[in-house]
Amino acid sequence: MNRSQGVALVTGASSGIGLEFARLLAARGHALVLVARSTSKLEALARELDAAHGTAVTVASIDLGLPGGSQQLWDFTESQGIEIEILINNAGSGLYGDHIALDPAKVGSMLQLNILSLSELCQRYGAAMARRGRGWILNIASTAAYQPTPYFAAYGASKAYVLNFSEALAMELEDQGVIVSCLSPGPSDTAFFSDLDQRGLAIEALAKAGRRSARSVAEVGLVRLFAGKLSSIDGRMNALKARSLRLVPRALVARFSKDLMKATASI
């Protein structure tokens, strides 16, 4: 199947896994719409991709953590006459700590980004893909989706939503020529985990030595998307751990997860 002329939209494209998705898609010959809050980072990436591949890049500096962000993005691509053939819903954020101690505004922004904006983008671009009878959507969840995750309670729950939503949406759209896939990375070399390191938090389950590179995660995501995989977990050990927990009573899983996710000072 020829995807060389399709335009790919990548959210959260300014760093980490999203940046690597952009690089890989550019190398495949796709024109790109890159979305993030940072204009300067997106423009620097656009120059890099143009120099390396002659990639046509459109930059959209939009905060999808705000209500109305997804509508703003849709209106932008519509005004530019850009048809999106590949949607990579990579943007996401996480908050670590006791849920009752977190800033409610930050929790609301995280849920807006991880759940509402992702769902709205799937609805708008998915409908356009269905009308054309062709399209690919990749949603990024997390291994946190596979069990309750104390100290990441709302984040983990938001990723469980992404996983279940994606699998259901895939069934709804499969007869209309649209493939929906969900990738669940484990700990990766991204700003999210670097922030925990900088705060001096040592979390057993998120140890730096076990993190996958952002490039590796993006490569796996694209391979499995274009292979039509419904959902998958990045990394063999991550997959083994996540799937094995389904055989254990949930009360024990929650207790075990609490022990793994409780931070100790690393400095």
C-alpha positions as CSV (number, residue, x, y, z in Angstrom):
1,M,0.0,0.0,0.0
2,N,1.4,3.4,-1.0
3,R,1.5,6.0,1.8
4,S,4.2,8.2,0.2
5,Q,1.8,11.1,-0.6
6,G,-0.2,11.0,2.6
7,V,0.1,13.8,5.1
8,A,0.8,12.8,8.7
9,L,-0.2,14.8,11.7
10,V,1.9,14.3,14.9
11,T,0.9,15.8,18.2
12,G,3.5,16.4,20.9
13,A,6.1,16.6,18.1
14,S,8.6,19.0,19.7
15,S,10.5,16.4,21.7
16,G,10.8,12.7,22.7
17,I,8.8,10.1,21.0
18,G,6.8,12.6,18.9
19,L,10.0,14.1,17.5
20,E,11.1,10.6,16.5
21,F,7.8,9.9,14.9
22,A,8.2,13.1,12.8
23,R,11.7,12.1,11.7
24,L,10.7,8.6,10.8
25,L,7.7,9.7,8.8
26,A,9.7,12.3,7.0
27,A,12.2,9.6,6.0
28,R,9.3,7.6,4.5
29,G,8.3,10.6,2.3
30,H,5.3,12.0,4.2
31,A,4.4,15.6,4.4
32,L,3.9,16.6,8.0
33,V,1.7,18.7,10.3
34,L,3.6,19.1,13.5
35,V,1.8,20.1,16.7
36,A,3.0,21.2,20.1
37,R,3.1,24.3,22.3
38,S,6.7,25.4,21.4
39,T,6.9,27.3,18.2
40,S,10.7,27.6,18.2
41,K,11.2,23.8,18.7
42,L,8.7,23.0,15.9
43,E,10.3,25.4,13.5
44,A,13.8,24.0,14.3
45,L,12.5,20.5,13.6
46,A,10.8,21.7,10.3
47,R,14.2,23.1,9.1
48,E,16.0,19.8,10.1
49,L,13.5,17.7,8.1
50,D,13.5,20.0,5.1
51,A,17.3,19.8,5.0
52,A,17.4,16.1,5.4
53,H,14.5,15.0,3.3
54,G,13.0,18.0,1.6
55,T,9.9,17.4,3.7
56,A,7.0,19.8,3.5
57,V,6.2,20.7,7.1
58,T,3.3,22.7,8.5
59,V,3.7,23.9,12.0
60,A,0.8,24.4,14.4
61,S,1.6,25.9,17.8
62,I,-1.5,24.8,19.7
63,D,-2.0,23.8,23.4
64,L,-4.1,20.6,23.3
65,G,-4.2,20.7,27.1
66,L,-6.7,23.6,26.9
67,P,-10.4,23.2,26.1
68,G,-11.0,24.0,22.4
69,G,-7.5,23.0,21.4
70,S,-8.6,20.1,19.2
71,Q,-11.2,22.3,17.5
72,Q,-8.5,24.9,16.9
73,L,-6.2,22.3,15.3
74,W,-9.1,21.0,13.1
75,D,-10.0,24.5,12.0
76,F,-6.4,25.2,11.2
77,T,-5.9,22.1,8.9
78,E,-9.2,22.7,7.3
79,S,-8.3,26.4,6.6
80,Q,-5.1,25.2,5.0
81,G,-6.8,22.6,2.8
82,I,-4.8,19.8,4.4
83,E,-6.2,16.3,4.4
84,I,-4.7,14.2,7.1
85,E,-4.2,10.5,6.2
86,I,-2.1,9.5,9.3
87,L,-2.9,10.8,12.8
88,I,-0.4,10.2,15.5
89,N,-1.9,11.1,18.9
90,N,1.3,11.2,20.8
91,A,0.9,14.3,23.0
92,G,0.4,13.4,26.6
93,S,1.4,14.5,30.1
94,G,1.6,12.9,33.5
95,L,1.7,14.0,37.2
96,Y,3.4,12.1,40.0
97,G,2.4,12.3,43.6
98,D,-0.5,11.7,46.0
99,H,-3.6,12.6,44.0
100,I,-5.2,14.6,46.8
101,A,-2.1,16.8,46.9
102,L,-1.9,17.6,43.2
103,D,-2.9,21.0,41.7
104,P,-6.5,20.5,40.4
105,A,-5.9,22.8,37.5
106,K,-2.9,20.7,36.4
107,V,-4.9,17.5,36.7
108,G,-7.7,19.0,34.6
109,S,-5.2,20.0,31.9
110,M,-3.6,16.5,31.9
111,L,-7.0,14.9,31.5
112,Q,-8.0,17.4,28.8
113,L,-4.8,16.5,26.8
114,N,-4.7,12.7,27.5
115,I,-8.4,12.0,27.1
116,L,-10.6,14.7,25.7
117,S,-8.4,16.2,23.0
118,L,-7.3,12.7,21.8
119,S,-10.9,11.6,21.6
120,E,-12.0,14.7,19.8
121,L,-9.1,14.5,17.2
122,C,-10.0,10.8,16.6
123,Q,-13.6,11.9,16.0
124,R,-12.9,14.7,13.6
125,Y,-10.1,13.2,11.6
126,G,-11.5,9.7,11.9
127,A,-14.7,10.9,10.3
128,A,-12.9,12.5,7.4
129,M,-10.8,9.3,6.9
130,A,-14.0,7.2,6.9
131,R,-15.6,9.4,4.3
132,R,-12.5,8.9,2.1
133,G,-12.3,5.2,2.9
134,R,-8.7,5.4,4.0
135,G,-6.6,6.4,7.0
136,W,-4.4,5.4,9.9
137,I,-4.7,6.5,13.5
138,L,-2.1,5.6,16.2
139,N,-2.9,6.5,19.8
140,I,-0.2,6.3,22.5
141,A,-1.2,4.8,25.8
142,S,1.2,3.4,28.4
143,T,1.9,0.2,30.3
144,A,0.3,2.2,33.2
145,A,-3.0,1.4,31.4
146,Y,-2.8,-2.3,32.5
147,Q,-3.1,-1.9,36.2
148,P,-4.0,0.6,38.9
149,T,-1.0,2.9,39.4
150,P,-0.7,4.6,42.8
151,Y,1.0,8.0,42.7
152,F,0.2,8.1,39.0
153,A,-3.5,7.5,39.7
154,A,-5.1,9.9,37.2
155,Y,-2.4,9.5,34.6
156,G,-2.7,5.7,34.7
157,A,-6.5,5.9,34.5
158,S,-6.3,8.3,31.5
159,K,-4.1,5.8,29.7
160,A,-6.5,2.9,30.5
161,Y,-9.1,5.1,28.7
162,V,-6.8,5.5,25.7
163,L,-6.3,1.8,25.4
164,N,-9.9,0.8,25.7
165,F,-11.1,3.7,23.6
166,S,-8.7,2.8,20.8
167,E,-9.6,-0.8,20.6
168,A,-13.3,0.0,20.5
169,L,-12.8,2.7,17.8
170,A,-10.7,0.3,15.7
171,M,-13.7,-2.1,15.6
172,E,-16.0,0.8,14.6
173,L,-13.8,2.0,11.8
174,E,-12.4,-1.3,10.4
175,D,-15.1,-1.6,7.8
176,Q,-14.6,1.9,6.6
177,G,-10.9,1.5,5.6
178,V,-9.5,3.2,8.7
179,I,-6.9,1.4,10.8
180,V,-6.7,2.4,14.5
181,S,-3.8,1.1,16.6
182,C,-2.7,1.7,20.2
183,L,0.8,1.5,21.4
184,S,1.7,1.2,25.1
185,P,5.3,2.2,25.9
186,G,6.9,1.5,29.2
187,P,9.5,3.8,30.7
188,S,11.3,5.7,27.9
189,D,14.0,8.3,27.5
190,T,11.7,11.3,27.4
191,A,11.3,14.6,29.2
192,F,8.6,13.1,31.4
193,F,11.0,10.7,33.0
194,S,13.9,13.2,33.0
195,D,11.7,15.5,35.1
196,L,11.4,12.8,37.8
197,D,15.2,12.3,37.8
198,Q,15.7,16.1,38.2
199,R,13.3,16.1,41.1
200,G,15.5,13.5,42.8
201,L,12.9,10.8,42.8
202,A,14.0,7.1,42.6
203,I,11.1,4.9,41.5
204,E,11.9,1.2,41.2
205,A,9.7,0.5,38.3
206,L,11.0,3.5,36.3
207,A,14.7,3.0,36.8
208,K,16.8,4.7,34.1
209,A,18.6,1.5,33.2
210,G,15.4,-0.1,32.0
211,R,14.1,2.8,29.8
212,R,13.7,2.4,26.1
213,S,14.9,5.0,23.6
214,A,12.3,7.3,22.1
215,R,13.5,6.3,18.7
216,S,12.9,2.6,19.4
217,V,9.4,3.3,20.7
218,A,8.5,5.3,17.6
219,E,9.9,2.7,15.2
220,V,7.8,0.0,16.9
221,G,4.7,2.2,16.8
222,L,4.9,2.8,13.1
223,V,5.6,-0.8,12.2
224,R,2.6,-2.0,14.2
225,L,0.3,0.7,12.9
226,F,1.0,-0.1,9.3
227,A,0.7,-3.8,10.1
228,G,-2.8,-3.2,11.4
229,K,-2.1,-4.3,15.0
230,L,-5.0,-3.5,17.2
231,S,-2.9,-2.8,20.3
232,S,0.6,-3.7,21.5
233,I,3.1,-3.1,24.2
234,D,6.6,-1.8,23.4
235,G,9.4,-4.0,24.6
236,R,9.3,-7.7,25.5
237,M,9.8,-7.3,29.2
238,N,7.2,-4.6,29.4
239,A,4.7,-6.8,27.6
240,L,5.5,-9.8,29.8
241,K,5.0,-7.7,33.0
242,A,1.8,-6.0,31.9
243,R,0.1,-9.2,30.6
244,S,1.2,-11.4,33.5
245,L,-0.6,-9.0,35.9
246,R,-3.9,-9.9,34.4
247,L,-3.6,-13.3,36.0
248,V,-3.3,-11.9,39.5
249,P,-6.2,-10.6,41.8
250,R,-6.6,-6.9,41.4
251,A,-6.2,-6.2,45.1
252,L,-2.7,-7.8,45.0
253,V,-1.8,-6.0,41.8
254,A,-2.7,-2.6,43.3
255,R,-0.7,-3.4,46.4
256,F,2.3,-4.5,44.4
257,S,2.0,-1.4,42.1
258,K,2.0,0.8,45.2
259,D,5.3,-0.7,46.4
260,L,6.9,-0.3,43.0
261,M,5.7,3.2,42.4
262,K,6.5,4.7,45.7
263,A,9.5,7.1,45.4
264,T,12.5,7.3,47.6
265,A,15.0,10.2,47.4
266,S,17.8,9.5,44.9
267,I,20.0,12.4,46.1
